């Protein structure tokens, strides 16, 4: 090739580069026209923002304000400072309800984690059926009121199918929802049945992120399936399990619909969880100021529990690093 032909060969490349630069300049020149997109974006998110302000932010601020007032619905709120919280510290029913709630949370969270981890492991290692995954998450999509109503029929002391099965195998009938000993465990089982599907799917999604090569290496080393599950799967799922624990603790502390339908806080206040007590104060006795103070206390408890759980998770991660 002669030197005189070199510019001819390079000329198309230069032309293409110049065209790209002109295109970029054209886009930059047209950039001001995109300012209208911001108005469109605000217009599209306006309904969600209005809903958040009206139904979330304003009630929260209003509730915090009412917690420092004496407000009984038929009269204007009267500012009393921290008197509601002083009364709260002396309220034996509040502390009893908090203890019942913690008992419920412990049973519900522990059982949900165990059942969900086992279910997710079966989905991940045994079957890949999408139909089975859909059936597992189905209870989560059912209303809590519906779930509590159906289980109330099933756990009925006389006509419930569960007691009929117990008696069929030679056992005595159990008053699941009408005895002090069985009320909270029975409510916790209903809660587990309703929420384990959602938790299982989250854990199952976390298991799918684990590279198959890790299990192949474990098989080469002669590790059994149970050993790989406890030595490989669970440690690698620690961030997912931490998220699941936090979500389940928060959800269990806020239980209300199941208790309201199945036991109404009975028998003899044995299942009077904190949310139920707040409801009774607000809509039974119309003491909205005191109920708001209890709600704020519950909010603070959840923040502390979540903070401690996340700190423990980070500490365990740093120890294993």
C-alpha positions in Angstrom: 0.0 0.0 0.0 1.4 3.4 -0.9 1.5 6.3 1.5 -0.9 8.2 -0.7 -3.6 5.7 0.0 -3.4 5.9 3.8 -5.6 9.1 4.2 -8.2 7.4 2.0 -8.2 4.4 4.2 -8.5 6.4 7.4 -11.1 8.8 6.1 -14.2 6.6 6.8 -13.0 6.1 10.4 -12.7 9.8 10.9 -16.1 10.4 9.3 -17.7 7.9 11.7 -16.0 9.5 14.7 -17.1 12.9 13.6 -20.7 11.7 13.2 -20.7 10.2 16.7 -19.4 13.5 18.2 -22.1 15.5 16.3 -24.7 13.0 17.6 -23.5 13.6 21.2 -23.5 17.3 20.7 -27.1 17.0 19.4 -28.2 15.1 22.4 -26.5 17.6 24.8 -28.1 20.4 22.9 -31.5 18.8 23.3 -30.9 18.2 27.0 -33.1 21.2 28.1 -36.1 19.5 26.5 -35.8 16.7 29.1 -36.7 19.2 31.8 -40.4 18.4 31.1 -39.8 14.8 32.2 -39.3 16.0 35.8 -42.8 17.5 35.8 -44.2 14.3 34.3 -42.4 12.2 37.0 -43.8 14.4 39.8 -47.3 14.1 38.3 -47.0 10.3 38.2 -45.7 9.9 41.8 -48.1 12.5 43.2 -50.9 10.0 44.0 -48.5 7.8 46.0 -46.9 10.9 47.7 -50.3 12.2 48.7 -51.4 8.8 50.0 -48.2 8.6 52.0 -48.6 12.1 53.5 -52.3 11.6 54.3 -52.4 8.0 55.5 -48.9 7.5 56.9 -46.9 10.6 57.8 -49.7 12.8 59.1 -51.2 10.0 61.3 -47.7 9.3 62.7 -47.1 12.9 63.6 -50.6 13.2 65.0 -50.2 10.0 67.1 -46.9 11.3 68.5 -48.6 14.6 69.5 -51.6 12.8 71.1 -49.3 10.6 73.2 -48.5 13.8 75.2 -52.1 14.8 75.6 -55.3 13.7 77.4 -57.6 13.1 74.5 -60.9 11.2 74.9 -62.5 11.9 71.5 -65.4 14.0 72.8 -63.2 16.8 74.1 -60.2 18.7 72.6 -56.7 17.3 73.4 -55.2 18.7 76.6 -51.4 18.8 76.8 -50.2 16.8 79.8 -46.5 16.2 78.9 -45.1 12.9 79.8 -47.9 12.0 82.2 -49.2 9.2 79.9 -45.7 7.6 79.9 -45.5 7.9 83.7 -48.9 6.1 84.0 -47.7 3.6 81.4 -44.7 2.6 83.6 -47.1 1.9 86.5 -49.7 0.1 84.4 -49.6 -3.6 85.3 -51.9 -4.5 82.4 -49.5 -3.0 80.0 -46.5 -5.0 81.3 -48.7 -8.1 81.4 -49.7 -7.6 77.7 -46.1 -6.9 76.8 -45.0 -10.2 78.4 -47.8 -12.1 76.6 -46.7 -10.5 73.3 -43.1 -11.4 73.8 -44.2 -15.0 74.6 -46.2 -15.1 71.4 -43.3 -13.5 69.4 -40.8 -16.1 70.7 -43.0 -19.1 69.7 -44.1 -17.6 66.4 -40.7 -16.5 65.2 -38.8 -19.7 66.2 -41.4 -22.0 64.7 -41.7 -19.9 61.5 -37.9 -20.0 61.0 -37.7 -23.8 61.6 -40.6 -24.6 59.3 -39.5 -22.1 56.6 -35.9 -23.2 56.5 -36.9 -26.9 56.2 -39.5 -26.0 53.5 -37.0 -23.9 51.6 -34.4 -26.7 51.7 -36.9 -29.2 50.3 -37.8 -26.7 47.5 -34.2 -26.1 46.8 -32.7 -29.6 47.0 -35.5 -32.0 46.4 -38.1 -30.5 44.0 -38.3 -27.6 41.5 -42.0 -27.6 41.1 -43.4 -24.1 40.6 -46.9 -25.4 41.4 -45.6 -26.4 44.9 -44.1 -23.0 45.4 -47.4 -21.4 44.6 -49.2 -23.6 47.0 -46.8 -22.9 49.8 -47.1 -19.1 49.5 -50.9 -19.3 49.1 -51.7 -19.0 52.9 -49.8 -15.7 53.0 -52.2 -14.2 50.4 -55.2 -15.1 52.6 -56.6 -12.4 54.9 -55.7 -12.7 58.5 -59.4 -12.5 59.5 -60.3 -15.3 57.1 -57.4 -17.5 58.4 -58.3 -16.9 62.0 -62.0 -17.7 61.3 -61.2 -21.0 59.5 -58.8 -22.1 62.2 -61.2 -21.2 64.9 -63.7 -23.6 63.4 -60.9 -26.3 63.0 -59.7 -25.8 66.6 -63.1 -25.8 68.2 -63.1 -27.8 71.4 -66.2 -29.8 70.5 -66.8 -29.8 66.7 -63.3 -28.9 65.4 -61.7 -31.4 63.0 -58.4 -31.1 64.9 -59.9 -32.3 68.1 -61.8 -35.1 66.3 -58.4 -36.3 65.0 -56.9 -36.1 68.5 -59.8 -38.2 69.9 -59.6 -40.6 67.0 -56.0 -41.6 68.0 -57.1 -42.0 71.7 -56.3 -38.5 73.0 -58.5 -36.2 75.0 -60.0 -33.1 73.5 -57.9 -30.0 73.8 -59.4 -26.5 74.4 -57.0 -24.8 72.0 -58.5 -21.3 72.1 -60.4 -21.4 75.3 -57.7 -22.4 77.8 -54.9 -20.2 79.3 -52.2 -22.8 78.5 -53.1 -23.3 74.9 -54.4 -19.9 73.7 -51.0 -18.3 72.8 -49.4 -21.4 71.3 -52.5 -22.0 69.2 -52.5 -18.4 68.0 -48.8 -18.7 67.2 -49.5 -21.8 65.1 -52.1 -19.9 63.1 -49.5 -17.1 62.6 -46.9 -19.6 61.5 -49.3 -21.3 59.0 -50.1 -18.0 57.5 -46.6 -16.5 57.2 -44.3 -19.5 56.7 -44.9 -19.5 52.9 -43.6 -16.0 52.4 -40.6 -16.6 54.6 -39.9 -19.9 52.9 -39.8 -18.2 49.5 -37.4 -15.5 50.7 -35.1 -18.2 52.2 -35.4 -20.2 49.0 -34.4 -17.2 46.9 -31.4 -16.8 49.1 -30.4 -20.5 48.6 -30.6 -20.0 44.8 -27.8 -17.4 45.1 -25.4 -20.0 46.5 -23.1 -21.2 43.7 -23.5 -25.0 42.9 -19.7 -25.3 42.9 -19.7 -25.0 46.7 -21.9 -28.1 47.1 -19.8 -29.9 44.5 -16.7 -29.2 46.5 -18.5 -30.4 49.6 -19.4 -33.7 47.9 -15.8 -34.2 46.7 -14.7 -33.8 50.3 -17.3 -36.5 51.3 -19.7 -34.3 53.1 -23.3 -35.6 53.5 -26.4 -33.5 52.7 -27.1 -32.7 56.4 -23.5 -31.7 57.0 -23.5 -29.4 53.9 -26.7 -27.9 55.1 -25.4 -27.0 58.5 -21.8 -26.2 57.5 -22.4 -24.4 54.1 -26.0 -23.4 53.5 -26.9 -21.9 56.9 -23.7 -19.8 57.2 -24.1 -18.5 53.7 -27.7 -17.6 54.4 -26.9 -15.5 57.5 -27.8 -12.1 55.9 -31.1 -13.5 54.5 -31.9 -15.1 57.9 -31.2 -11.8 59.7 -33.6 -10.1 57.4 -36.2 -12.8 57.9 -35.8 -12.6 61.7 -36.3 -8.8 61.7 -39.4 -9.0 59.5 -40.9 -11.8 61.5 -40.3 -10.1 64.9 -41.8 -6.9 63.7 -44.8 -8.7 62.2 -45.4 -10.9 65.3 -45.2 -7.9 67.6 -48.0 -6.2 65.5 -50.3 -9.2 65.6 -53.9 -8.1 66.0 -56.4 -9.6 63.5 -55.8 -13.2 64.5 -56.2 -12.5 68.2 -59.2 -10.3 67.7 -61.1 -12.9 65.7 -59.9 -16.1 67.4 -59.8 -15.3 71.1 -60.6 -11.5 71.6 -57.8 -11.4 74.1 -59.3 -14.2 76.3 -59.7 -16.4 78.1 -59.2 -14.2 81.2 -56.8 -11.9 79.3 -54.5 -14.9 78.6 -54.0 -13.7 74.9 -54.4 -10.0 75.5 -51.4 -9.0 73.4 -50.2 -5.4 73.3 -52.0 -4.5 70.1 -55.2 -5.8 71.6 -54.8 -3.7 74.7 -54.1 -0.6 72.6 -57.2 -1.3 70.6 -59.3 -1.7 73.8 -58.0 1.6 75.2 -58.5 3.5 72.0 -61.9 2.2 70.8 -63.2 0.6 73.9 -62.5 3.3 76.4 -61.9 6.1 73.9 -58.7 7.1 75.7 -56.8 7.9 72.5 -54.0 9.8 74.3 -53.0 6.9 76.4 -53.4 4.5 73.5 -51.1 6.7 71.4 -48.5 6.6 74.2 -48.6 2.8 74.2 -48.3 2.8 70.4 -45.2 5.1 70.6 -43.7 2.8 73.3 -44.3 -0.2 71.0 -42.6 1.7 68.2 -39.6 2.4 70.4 -39.4 -1.3 71.4 -39.4 -2.4 67.8 -36.6 0.1 66.9 -34.5 -1.2 69.8 -35.0 -4.8 68.9 -34.2 -4.2 65.2 -31.1 -2.2 66.1 -29.8 -4.9 68.5 -30.5 -7.7 65.9 -28.6 -5.8 63.2 -25.7 -5.1 65.5 -25.4 -8.7 66.5 -25.5 -9.7 62.9 -22.6 -7.3 62.0 -20.6 -8.5 65.0 -21.0 -12.1 64.0 -20.0 -11.3 60.4 -16.8 -9.4 61.6 -15.9 -12.4 63.8 -16.1 -14.7 60.9 -14.3 -12.4 58.5 
